[in-house]
Amino acid sequence: MSAQSAQPASTKMALPFAEFVVMIAALMALNALAMDVMLPALPNIGQALNIVDHNDRQQILVAYLIGFGVAQLFYGPISDAYGRRTLLLAGLALYALASVGSLLSNTLDQLLLSRLIQGIGCAATRVIAVSVVRDCYSGRRMGQVMSLVMMIFMAVPVIAPSIGQAILLAFSWHWIFSLLLGAGLIMLVWCWIRLPETLLPENRQPLKVRSIGSAYLKTVSSRTSLGYMLAMTFVFGGLFSFITMSQQIFVDVYGLGVWFPLVFASIALTMSAASFLNSRLVGAIGMRRLSHAATCAFTLLGFALLATSVTGQDNLILFVIISALLMSCFGFIGANFNTMAMEPLGSIAGTASSVLGFVTTLGGAILGYIMGKQFDGTTLYLGIAFSLYGMIALGFILIAEKGRLFNAHHDDEDSVAVEAVH
């Protein structure tokens, strides 16, 4: 099924595949940009806003993630009832307005409120981007599309901290939010001009409490969807632990200073490369084999990081190598887990995507914040996060797969089932 064939009959302009992938990736990248571009600025913000406890600077990231996670729960049913396009444009407008509020903030409370609202606005991009892909593709083909999206999207964490550092060399931290404002406005105009509605009128669900409750129940009552949703939550917990602690580890522990963004970029680059490799391999090997193997490696690497900290053998080079390998594992996990969680829920893609985003983002943010608050000037708690959360993720995979790993034939069965429905 092509992007064009999935459009309503009234659509006058088909969106080319390459533009479709880049647009979806850019929409999802707004979230990564809002997180990673300000990592170098956290000390500046903390000093300007008189934040005494350095660990409290993490609230600037967590406030955004809370808004981003909770709001997704509401965007899904609304987009299933009224379509994707209008709601997406409204979310982008709110993202831009909240960027203005952050730009003008003079106190921590003002900044946290603006960041919360910014997360609420950006939640629309996450829910609707995934829903649009699900409107147009299914099975392994959807996995391939999501891998390409992730590959492009992951370029943002690679360059965002360097951009933030470059802004700080010439301007105050407030100007970082000018960048987010510009990015939001660009996406608003692009989607307004080019993105058609992808949800056909006959596929829309009534916005009724009973219908919404039924859709929510269907999402969490599917063993496969629930298992992979919770597994992804704990993998995200490890990822968010890394993000919340990264500035303190690289700058305070290893003393990288202004070189922190470059090292962070080298680690993030492995995630992008792995996402590209996943897009090439998923059709031949299968989502389950790739993602299950990556989750096992993710957990083992977490234990390796924990061991280096406990034994006092940790150093910058070893930490960067292990972190890069961990991030490459995520490149094989994110798109595949998302696809497998969404696969049984095509008829309620918007609501299912919202529940998935709500649980994984909010849950991952809480798990990351719990570990981040324990930061003690070493890499100990990051190692605990990766190893502990990885083991729990494997447990939920086993629940989803009835105790079996690497069961590749399910990929083909799911794909055939969805194609039959379409």
Secondary structure, DSSP 8 states (H G I E B T S, - for coil): --TTTTS-TT-SS---HHHHHHHHHHHHHHHHHHHHTTGGGHHHHHHHTT--SGGGGGHHHHHHHHHHHHHHHHHHHHHHHH-SHHHHHHHHHHHHHHHHHHHT--SHHHHHHHHHHHHHHHHHHHHHHHHHHHHH--HHHHHHHHHHHHHHHTHHHHHHHHHHHHHHHHS-THHHHHHHHHHHHHHHHHHHHH----S-GGG-----HHHHHHHHHHHHH-HHHHHHHHHHHHHHHHHHHHHHHHHIIIIIIS--GGGHHHHHHHHHHHHHHHHHHHHHHHHHH-HHHHHHHHHHHHHHHHHHHHHHHHTT---HHHHHHHHHHHHHHHHHHHHHHHHHHHGGGGGGHHHHHHHHHHHHHHHHHHHHHHHHTT--SSSHHHHHHHHHHHHHHHHHHHHHTTT-S--THHHHHHHHHHHHH-
